[in-house]
Amino acid sequence: MVLPAHLPRVTEIMEPLDKEPGTKKIGVEITEIFEYNPVNIYVRQIIRRKYACNQGVLIADLPSLPIP
């Protein structure tokens, strides 16, 4: 589902915890979640950077979410 473009975005950038020196960034995974508080409605945008390393592709884990 695509969330409306007119809603403001609150961006979080996540890095893998076990990133080794010499890894090369190869892209990002973007997860958008509809969020609200009593004052605002917004889209929480979680950007997880992807890296190529000797073991394959390394990407940060998503934070825990109330609904997977």
C-alpha positions in Angstrom: 0.0 0.0 0.0 1.3 3.4 -0.9 0.8 6.1 1.7 -0.4 9.6 0.6 2.5 11.8 -0.5 1.0 14.9 1.1 1.5 13.6 4.6 4.7 14.7 6.3 7.5 12.1 6.7 9.6 11.6 9.9 12.7 9.8 8.8 14.9 7.3 10.8 18.1 6.0 9.3 19.2 2.6 10.5 22.7 1.2 10.2 23.6 -2.5 10.7 25.2 -3.0 14.0 27.8 -5.5 12.8 29.0 -3.6 9.7 32.7 -4.4 9.0 35.3 -1.9 7.6 35.5 -2.1 3.9 31.8 -2.8 3.2 30.3 -1.0 0.3 26.8 0.6 0.4 24.6 -0.8 -2.3 21.2 0.7 -1.6 18.5 1.1 1.0 15.3 -0.5 2.1 12.5 2.0 2.9 9.6 1.0 5.2 6.7 3.4 5.6 4.3 3.2 8.5 1.2 5.3 9.1 1.6 6.9 12.5 -0.4 9.4 14.6 -0.5 11.1 17.9 -3.3 13.3 19.3 -1.9 16.4 17.4 -0.4 15.0 14.1 -0.8 12.4 11.5 2.4 11.5 9.7 4.3 8.7 8.0 7.2 7.2 9.9 9.8 6.4 7.2 12.5 3.9 8.3 15.5 3.8 5.9 17.8 0.8 6.3 21.1 1.1 4.4 22.3 -2.1 2.6 25.9 -3.0 2.3 27.8 -5.6 0.3 30.3 -7.6 2.4 32.2 -10.9 2.3 29.2 -12.8 3.7 26.7 -11.3 1.2 24.3 -8.4 1.8 24.2 -6.8 5.2 21.1 -4.7 6.3 20.0 -3.2 9.6 17.1 -5.0 11.4 13.7 -3.2 11.6 12.9 -1.9 15.0 10.1 -3.8 16.8 6.7 -2.7 15.5 3.3 -3.2 17.1 2.0 -4.8 13.9 4.6 -6.7 11.8 
